Amino acid sequence: MAAFKYESQVRAPLVEGTKDYHQVTEDIIRPIEGPPSRLWWIGFIISVLLLLFGVYSVYREVTYGVGQWNLNKTIGWGWDITNFVWWVGIGHAGTLISAILLLFRQGWRTGVNRAAEAMTIFAVMCAGQFPIWHMGRVWMAFFVLPYPNTRGPLWVNFNSPLLWDVFAISTYFTVSLLFWYSGLIPDLATVRDRARVKWRKYMYGILSFGWTGSTKHWQRHESLSLVLAGLSTPLVLSVHTVVSFDFATSIVPGWHTTIFPPYFVAGAIFSGFAMVQTLLLVTRKVLHLEEYITIEHIEVMNKVIVLTGSIVGIAYLTELFMAWYGQNKYENWAFMENRLNLFSPYGWSYYLMMGCNVLSPQIFWFRKMRRNIFITFFMSILVNIGMWFERFVIIVTSVYRDYLPSSWSTYYSPSIYEVGFYLGTFGLFFTCFFLFAKFFPVIAVAEIKHILKKSGENYKPAAEKVEQQSPDTLYEEVTHHH
Amino acid sequence: MAKKKYWQSFVELNDTEGHQKLAQNEFQELLPTGDAESTNLGDTAASRRDFLKYVGFSTAAAMAAASCETPVRKAIPYLNKPQDLVPGVADFYATTYVNGGEAIPIIAKVRDGRPIKLEGNTLSTFSKGGTNARLHASVLDLYDTARTRTPKLIRNGKETPLTLDTADKEIGAALASSGPVVLLTSTINSPTTKQIIGEFLAKYPGGRHVQFDAASYSGLLLASEAAYGRRAIPSYSFDKAEVIVSLGADFLGTWVNPIEFSKHYAVGRRFDESNPDKLSKHYQFESMLSLTGANADERFTHRPSETGAVAAALLSAVQGQSVSGVDGANLSKGIKAAADKLNEKKGRGLVVSGSNNTQVQLIVAAINEAIGANGTTINWAAPLQTHQGIDSEMETLVADMASGRVGSLIIYGVNPSYEYHNAAAFDKAIKSVKVSISLNDRADETTALCQYAVPTHHFLESWGDAEPKAGYISLLQPTINPLFQTRQFQDSLLKWSGNPTPYEQYFRNIYISKLGGLENFNKALQDGVIEPATAPTGGAAFNGAAVAAAVGAVAGLKKTSKTEVVIYQKVSLGDGKLANNPWLQELPDPITKATWDNYAIVSPQFAKAELKIDLANARSADQYEVQMIKPVLKLNINNKTLELPIIIVPGTQENTIAIAVGYGRKNVGRAANGVGQNAYSLLSYNGATVDWSSSTVSVSGSDAKYKVGQTQTHSSYEGRHEVIKEITIDEFKKNKFVVVQQRESEIGNFGGIENYEKEGSLYPVYDRPGIKWGMSIDLGTCIGCGSCSVACTVENNVPVVGKNEVIRFHDMHWMRIDRYFSGNPHDSDGVQTIFQPMLCQHCDNAPCENVCPVAATNHSSEGINQMAYNRCIGTRYCANNCPFKVRRFNWSDYTGADSFKDNQLTSGVGALNEAVFQMNDDLTRMVLNPDVTVRSRGVMEKCTFCIQRTQEGKLKAKKENRVLADEDVKTACQQACPTDAIVFGNANNPQSEISQVRKNNSLRNFYSLEQIHVLPNVNYLTKVRNTNVLAAHEDEAAREGAEHGSPAKAEH
């Protein structure tokens, strides 16, 4: 029996080039040790500026009221909740990659999981801003927390999907953060051990929680990873399911749809992978990590995109079919008039969504397209635009013309501060991401090393040799080694 | 055990002598007082004492300065409580709402010395407790920040405050030497005031009293004089009229005495399931869609210049001759049908006309004579005295002023500089008057041109009487001490005519002697009204001599120009006297649903031909309706130009543009300044009366655009009969279960009407013992006037948001009137209108309640959907999930009640209008109802079923140890409704009015959006149209056809 026969003969290697353990450490840790590049500074400063504009926008909204946004008596949620759902969706890929793919023993995940998890955490941080700041009286936001209080018998309303959101998002954020950080510990210890500067040694020493690399540490680390992966896996499905309940449990035609939970989860993975693509394509270029984040990775993720995109597409068509088949006058109107009718005020947004999410990803049926970096980058942007519009279509085109025609809304477009808040979350996201890329290993060093000998080109002859040997010869060799 | 010793130091342990000495001396060193002062601190410029002095002084000064700036709001209890006043308990005083000649008996609710709400006085037999939007809003005018606060001397635009004594002295001297004194007032129907005016004019011989009505009824008065020998307006009994034909008279909105008419009109419009034929039939012939026209069963449009021709044709038709002289087969057919109906119900019909043309009114008088209305539906025994102004008298006065024949001009209650058709001439003429005195309540356009301003009281500060109808007297008594140094008009006249008696005494003396004693007077004051024991009725001798000439004269009025203009009064603002009232400005017009502006109403035909906006095309209609920004037209009318934005109203005659007066005020207050444009200048004088229409019109487009704030932009209910139901009387007669069957088809699969509550849900159903509040709204009698909307605003401290925010669709009304059109928009005669008052439906299975994460909105055991404002965190999920969209969010700090300081913006996104700041003024805030929380920014609010009233009513019943009665609780909207369309009460009590109404109207009863199982506590009664055509059905047929054919749908 071949002891090392993990490598598929039909799959390309996960790490390219001739790498040894030291080289891997060098490649990934060295950017942390040097001064940041010019490009990094430019990106970082732009991000911080965006963040500041976002902070100002939120300041306006908190001080002068939600009237700083262009929502109205009919459209109670607009860009705020659209952005919330969009960011939460993006925050799905990371945990999916780290948890579900870990459980499924997908070796390729090691190249991308660290960045994807970081992205998840930052995206959930961004997402969390919206339900908080969209409140009319945000200073009373703590009312949503169920804790014994001095306000008499007042308790939260467990019937409300918004309350479920509070639990779902906070749980997801906590578990994702733990998962991400526990994976970071061995790598942080590596940075600490290589440090030649006192502050770095000190800081990373604290951050690595006294990791020594002992077998006991490794054993606990692996167990923790598995436990957290097990915890995260249902969360990947539950978070967006709960988010979809915000709409599905309501009575608004266009929201009140039982298909929402699976459709939202598929959409979330879809947009999450697109965002991972966007980020990694840039990161691998800037940090010269092409050999770790290979075309193979990109192709695999494109496959996920075409799969989830198609699921989403089927969901769209199912919705349309049910709107017609259900013969509910109001639901029918929401779909046929508010969305499908291109010449209705928001008809354009529906077609934009359809084009970006359903039609365009179909090009990934072609291998050439899947492996083309520029197409992939372009598509990843397109998918995220499409997914933003999906949420916009669901939220706005449903409520703006619902039951009572007397209350049908005028045309809603965002105010400068509504856009500013959204841009601000981009600022927050990229500020965090730039800091992450500068101070943390963007690729899981320890995990890459784990697959290196199974996949690296220069270990192939050795591995082959081992595989061809009979167990007896192998035993012979090992026992007579000294 | 040996005695243990604890020690702190060796010195203590050893206990030396030195230590003992030290231990006894607490202060071992002298405190550094005088010594330190001279040595250590002596070098510094300020000594320690000085330092303390400075600290003390500066702290005190800072505190004093700070206390000057920080507003401290104190609630101080009475040290000596007035005997009749219990803080927190309202007092009610009978008095009278007076606006020009309009006088309606009211009850003023006074809380802690402040009148805060007006209700109709149900003891009045003619108004029967009726009210309208203007009446409800008028309480705010008492607290208007723009009121003139002291008498003033005005010279060269500069105002110098005067004391009343100085003003009296100066004015007395000036009047004595000026020459002829002319009193220019609005219509005065107060008997005591007329007497005072008589005495005043006797003191200044050569003078005269001129009454001027901005919205004049000269034509009607003169025609009555010619036909009946009396220059008056008869009483119209709409309650006795089974056939009502209105020729452009908006008698439900603005014509003569709309409150009385609405009350009476409803009598015939209330559908009786057991006797459907009792329903009155209402024909309307008009050029624009008025509120009254919107309620008509049959409606026909004609050019404004054709008004006379239509009247003449109707006359010949009722006389059995053929219809001629009018354009269009449909119009002729309508006139014929109306005439036939009038002849069929002889003596039970009534024809009224809104025209100010004497000839037209003469013809209408002849029609009424021909159909036997004189003495039946037209009552000359108690004529209306609300409008007495004759246009020609004003013309003469202006001419006299210009030529110097007027020595002194005393102005009261009128504003010719604004509302006279030739204001420029008046402005010039007043300069030739030696002494001009304005007694108006504010520095309006006319007052600014006068030399003296001696402001009068608000009617809520006044004593007095009014006789809106001969023999029907309504008394005024003050409900608050005068807020400012103002004086009643009557007092000023008494003073200036040298009579030392105060008006209060004068008035009392007259009525005490008239009523025979103080006791009777007090009783009358308490009741508020003095009325004849039996209502006098009777006709007047008709003289038709001038009718033939009139018919000849009106034939020449008809024009054929491409566009004609009709000038009208808006239901909200009327003639514009109340323009600075933010509540009225923000009340959406019943037809256009627009606020804060006047505009040019155009027909869909005009819009399609001239502006390329096609309401019959869904795409074009959408583009028009989803943007508040509207095209602007350049209009040249009677050689005066103005630019106005357009609003397209289906049902407008295709050659007609309609423009409202009441806007374009200057310097009358923060709310009214700069709102809209003045249309009075478009009126013209035809030699006898003022014309309210013109055919000298040219229209051109312009590149300009203008935002008009509408609260509703989509006008069709899209065949959603679950939302609103209407049927024709024929349908009902054919199958009286038509509505019941429709409901069964909607909810039949879920238990049907009987078991729907239980069968429509997976959840268990609980019984609801005790009180269960319910409301019923009759769509058949609701006329859409908006009275309920303003009453709700007043009662519940609903904030004013101003035009900027209305444009952003942020209006806050808890009670709104949804208005829907049906029919082909390009068929002016075929368009039908329906109104649906929409408020929180207090659903028993409320979708808003279960989505609130903090349970800020929940259900009471009495069926009320409650809001806990201080629990609300403002997620707005409830508003999204409300199918009726009745929840209103405080987007900005509209009330100034927010804990964040200085957060009301005046520029940029979310900038608030001046009107909001006017409403937040300390003076204006006196109108707030102390029983209702003022909501702060960031919380959701909505109708509470006037929970403060239900609580009060329950307590009252409990204290008296009896079962709650219908009279104990009336919601503000219910009380305000002039047609009694709203009924409210305990639905668990089978004897209550609400239970009875639901039972007796079970064939018309329905719940809006019943099929979604939200279980509303508000039910509606189906509108039954007394016609055989239902435009909504035609729409539906067209829609069905379109779905199978082309994708374009009838939508407007």
Contacts between the chains, C-beta under 8 A, distances in Angstrom:
chain1	res1	chain2	res2	distance
A	60	B	909	7.7
A	63	B	900	6.0
A	63	B	903	5.5
A	64	B	892	6.3
A	64	B	893	7.5
A	64	B	903	5.2
A	64	B	905	5.7
A	64	B	910	5.6
A	65	B	890	7.2
A	65	B	891	5.5
A	65	B	892	4.3
A	65	B	893	6.2
A	65	B	903	7.3
A	65	B	910	6.8
A	65	B	937	4.7
A	65	B	938	6.3
A	66	B	874	6.8
A	66	B	876	7.8
A	66	B	889	7.1
A	66	B	891	5.5
A	66	B	938	6.8
A	67	B	805	7.3
A	67	B	808	7.5
A	67	B	810	6.7
A	67	B	891	3.3
A	67	B	892	3.8
A	67	B	909	7.8
A	67	B	910	4.2
A	68	B	909	5.5
A	68	B	910	5.3
A	70	B	808	6.6
A	71	B	876	7.5
A	71	B	891	7.6
A	72	B	808	6.0
A	72	B	809	3.5
A	72	B	810	6.0
A	73	B	809	5.5
A	73	B	810	6.4
A	73	B	811	6.8
A	73	B	879	7.2
A	73	B	885	6.6
A	73	B	887	7.8
A	73	B	888	6.2
A	73	B	889	7.0
A	74	B	809	6.6
A	74	B	885	5.7
A	76	B	876	3.5
A	76	B	877	7.1
A	76	B	879	4.3
A	76	B	880	4.3
A	76	B	889	7.0
A	77	B	876	6.5
A	77	B	877	7.8
A	77	B	880	6.0
A	131	B	875	7.7
A	134	B	875	7.1
A	134	B	876	7.7
A	135	B	873	4.9
A	135	B	874	4.9
A	135	B	875	5.8
A	135	B	938	7.3
A	136	B	872	7.2
A	136	B	873	6.7
A	136	B	874	1.9
A	136	B	875	7.6
A	136	B	876	7.2
A	136	B	889	6.7
A	136	B	890	6.9
A	136	B	937	6.9
A	136	B	938	2.9
A	136	B	939	6.0
A	136	B	940	7.5
A	137	B	872	7.0
A	137	B	873	5.2
A	137	B	874	5.1
A	137	B	936	8.0
A	137	B	937	7.7
A	137	B	938	4.0
A	137	B	939	6.6
A	138	B	873	7.6
A	140	B	873	4.7
A	141	B	873	6.2
A	143	B	853	7.9
A	143	B	854	4.4
A	143	B	871	6.8
A	143	B	873	5.4
A	144	B	853	5.1
A	144	B	854	6.0
A	144	B	873	7.2
A	154	B	854	8.0
A	154	B	855	7.2
A	154	B	871	6.8
A	155	B	855	7.2
A	156	B	853	6.2
A	156	B	854	6.0
A	156	B	855	6.9
A	157	B	850	7.2
A	157	B	852	5.6
A	157	B	853	5.8
A	157	B	854	6.3
A	157	B	855	3.9
A	159	B	850	4.2
A	159	B	851	7.7
A	160	B	850	6.5
A	160	B	851	5.2
A	160	B	852	5.8
A	160	B	853	4.3
A	160	B	855	8.0
A	160	B	877	7.4
A	161	B	851	6.7
A	162	B	851	6.8
A	162	B	852	7.8
A	162	B	853	3.9
A	162	B	875	5.9
A	162	B	877	5.8
A	163	B	853	4.3
A	166	B	853	7.1
A	246	B	877	7.7
A	249	B	851	7.7
A	250	B	847	7.0
A	250	B	851	6.6
A	250	B	877	7.9
A	250	B	880	6.9
A	250	B	881	4.8
A	251	B	847	4.8
A	251	B	881	6.0
A	251	B	883	6.3
A	251	B	1012	6.0
A	251	B	1014	7.5
A	252	B	880	6.3
A	252	B	881	6.3
A	252	B	883	8.0
A	329	B	720	6.9
A	329	B	722	7.8
A	330	B	720	7.9
A	333	B	718	7.5
A	341	B	618	8.0
A	341	B	1047	7.5
A	343	B	618	7.2
A	343	B	619	4.4
A	343	B	622	7.6
A	344	B	618	7.6
A	344	B	619	7.9
A	344	B	622	6.3
A	345	B	622	5.4
A	345	B	623	7.9
A	345	B	626	5.0
A	399	B	880	5.5
A	401	B	714	7.7
A	402	B	883	6.9
A	402	B	885	7.5
A	403	B	720	7.6
A	403	B	723	6.9
A	403	B	883	4.2
A	403	B	884	7.2
A	403	B	885	7.6
A	403	B	1009	5.8
A	403	B	1012	7.9
A	404	B	723	6.0
A	404	B	818	6.9
A	404	B	838	7.2
A	404	B	883	7.1
A	404	B	884	6.0
A	404	B	885	5.7
A	404	B	1009	8.0
A	405	B	714	4.7
A	405	B	715	7.9
A	405	B	716	6.2
A	405	B	717	5.2
A	405	B	718	5.3
A	405	B	720	6.8
A	405	B	723	7.6
A	405	B	820	7.2
A	406	B	712	5.0
A	406	B	714	6.8
A	406	B	717	7.7
A	406	B	816	7.9
A	406	B	818	3.6
A	406	B	819	7.4
A	406	B	820	7.0
A	406	B	836	7.5
A	406	B	838	6.8
A	406	B	885	7.9
A	407	B	712	7.5
A	407	B	818	7.9
A	407	B	884	7.8
A	407	B	885	3.6
A	408	B	713	6.7
A	408	B	714	4.0
A	409	B	626	7.6
A	409	B	809	6.2
A	410	B	625	7.7
A	410	B	626	5.2
A	410	B	627	6.7
A	410	B	628	5.8
A	410	B	713	5.8
A	410	B	809	5.4
A	411	B	626	4.1
A	411	B	627	5.8
A	415	B	909	4.9
A	416	B	909	6.5
A	417	B	909	6.3
